[in-house]
Amino acid sequence: MSFFYELADQYIDGEWRTGTGSWDIIDFNPYNGEKLAAITIATAHEVDLAYRAAERAQRSWATTGPYERRRVLERALDVIGKLRDEIVEAIVDELGGTRLKAEYEVRVAEEFLRDAIHRTLRPRARILPSPADGKENRLYCEPVGVIGVISPFNFPFLVTMKSVAPALALGNAVVIKPNQNAPVVGGGLIARIFEDAGLPAGLLNVLITDVAEIGNAFIEHPVPKVISFAGTDRVGRQVGAIAAGHFKRTILELSGNSALVVLDDADVDYAVDAAVFSRFVYQGQVCMAANRILVDRGVEREFTEKFTARVAALRTGDPRDPETHIGPVINTFQADALTALVDQALAEGATALVRGGTRGNLVEPTVLTGLPEGSPLLSQEIFGPVALLVPFDGEDDAVRIANDTPYGLSGAVHTRSAERGVRFAQRVVSGMFHVNDSTVQDDPLVAFGGEKSSGIGRLNGEATVRAFTTETWMSIQYGRSAFPF
């Protein structure tokens, strides 16, 4: 508990301070309802203070040598190692994630930080030829300045670190607005790590606040040049529209409705393993989760029997219990929405092959099949432990169904022929697609992002460099140019 109280505050210009808003955000444990912390929200005044501090600090950080920036990030990695147990406990308590989920999130976040460490020493300038005699073109890759990061509740430590670490490595400053359900794991904890690592004051700031208090000030403020947002497409549309009106660049990682496709030649047992993980990891509260599991009619019976047996055996309960597979969803609103969604599906004529109950924020897994074609449930994101089984007749039918959604974030196909899987994947409109694996994937070196309503822009690897830097052309004429007048 002390861990939450220590980090449950605003962090501005290297100082922990109480917000000046008139109300508090209450941080609850979603499993047992325990109050973890009360945080007085930041106002638009604190938004300005944080961005101005970042702007001041960034000027000198941009000219700081890459070896010094690397040393700070290396120390941050060491701090995570020392705080590992506390970070895992915080993820379990604040997010309701199982210990397996928490350890995975920390491990992958470390990989992204390692990649950022390496990026500090990558060359950021190129010399290009010119058609003019005696002329040299240089293309410099400069930090954009200040980046605003709005992070989600589901993987806040990882997703926030994916923006913060490379942004700092490339010479930028950052202001974080964590999700209200994850103010510590997605905000205060990251500030603590970089503070302990010796990051100069002002380069990283955390604002725990709400649109009801600050309006659009976090996005509209003149200082940030890039807004990195992860969340729903509904909110993402607003973020993108507001930012565009102020000529700001956006990276939007939004909702998904991924399909995991089981072709007629798939290894059924392996496909079942991948489907169970893809749908039910972290209670299905993952943008890349397999909402829809499409199965060729040739293997439908075998797959369905094995899949439903595995799902029925999943244990729902205390996320601290190592035997638990599914912990609580993030809050009561989400639990009630999932219950209503299942009721709606059954009213539309769906059949529940597995029907889980709801106890508080614990939502047991449900498997539905037989939804009528055109059901809204087939095209929307389902953020919870509800799986939709959809049979298909041949690859063309599977491609049609997979693409029949406004989203295009991730997906997977299972087949004994890898090249058949590649050909299938190339027909699906999606930012990411995986052959013979889970739909839930992330890799520091590979561009991450979606198509259609699943977002704009990419992160990871060189995509992050493009997102958080700007190119400046400088030409040098060593001889003399001839001018027409």
C-alpha positions, 0 to 999 in steps of 0.5 A: 500500500505504501508503494501506491501512496508514495507514487500517487501524486502529480510529478512536475519539473522533478517535484512530487506535488498535490494537484490543485483541482477540487476533487480526487481520483480514487484508485481502487483494486478491481478484485477486492475494491480496496482503496489504493490511493486518492489523488487530487487531480491536476488542473489546466494550470498544472498542465501548463506548468508540466509542458513549460517545464518539459520545454525548458528541460528539453533544450539542453537534453537535445544537446546532451551527448548520446552517451550520457542519455544512454547512461540514464536509460541504462540506470533506469533499466537497473532500477526496474530490476531492483523494483521488479517485485514491487512493480509486479505487485502493483500491476496485480493490485491496480490492474487486476492482472494475474502474476503471469500477466504482470511478469510478462508486462515487465519483461517486455517493457524491459526489452523496449527500454533496451532497444531505446538504449541502443537507439541513443547511439544510432546515426541520425544524419545522412549525406545525400547527393545533389544534381548541382556541382559542388553541393552537399545535402545533409539530412538531420534527424532532430528530436521534435521537442515535447511529446504528450503521452496518453496511456491506457489501463490494460498494459500501462507500464509497457505501453507508456514505456514504449513511447517514453523510453525512445522519446527520451533516447532521441532527445525529447521531453515527455508529459504523461497523462495516465489512465485514471484506472492506472495512475500509478503503474502508468504514471507515478511508477515510471516517473519514480524509475527515471527519477531514481535513474538521474533523469534531469528534472522537467524531462518527464512529467506526470499529470493525473487528471480528467477531461472534465477538469482540463477539457482539451488542454493536454492536447491543445497546449502549444508546447507538445508537437506529438501526441501518442495515444492508446485507447478506444477508437471513440476517444482516439477520433477526438484526440486526432481531430483536436490535434490536427486542428493545431497541426500536431502529429499523432500516433493513435493505437486504437481498438481492434476486432482481431480474427484468429483463423483456423484453416482446414489443414491446421494443427487443431490442438496448437490452434486451440492453445493459441486461441485460448491465449489470444482471447483470454489473456488479461481477461480479454482486455487487450486491443489485439485479442482474438474477438472472433475465432473463425473455424473451417467447417472441416475442423469445426467439430473437433476444434469446438469440442477441444476449445470449449473444454479448455475454456470451461476449465479456466479458473476465474478468481483472485489474481494473486493466486497462481492457479488463476487464469482470469482475474477481474475486469477493470471496473463494475461498468465494464463487468455490467457491459459484458453481461449485457453484451452476452444477453444481447447475443443470446437474444439475437439467437446465439448459442452459449457453448460456455456461459460464465457468470458475473460476480462483482468484477469477476466475469467468467469466460463465455463462448458464443456461436451461431450469431446471425450474419450482420450482428453488430457484435461481430464487427465491434471490439469486445473488451472482456472474456467473451469469445465468438466462434464463427464457422466458414466455408473455404478461404475466400469466405474466411477472408470476407468475414475477417475483413467485415469489421471497421477495425484492422489491428491484428490477427492470426491464421493457423495452417500447416503450410506457412506460405499458405498462411502468408498468402491468406494474411496478405488478403486481410486488411490489418496492420499486423497478422501472424502465421501459426501464432497468437494475435497478441504480439509485440516486438521492439524492432517491428512496426506496431499499429493498425489500419482502418479504425484501429489507428494511425501511425506506427511505433517500435523500431525505426517507426518510433524514430520517425514518430518522435523526430523531424527531418531537417534538410541542410545544403552546403554549396562548396563552390558557387551557384549560378543564378539566373538573375 
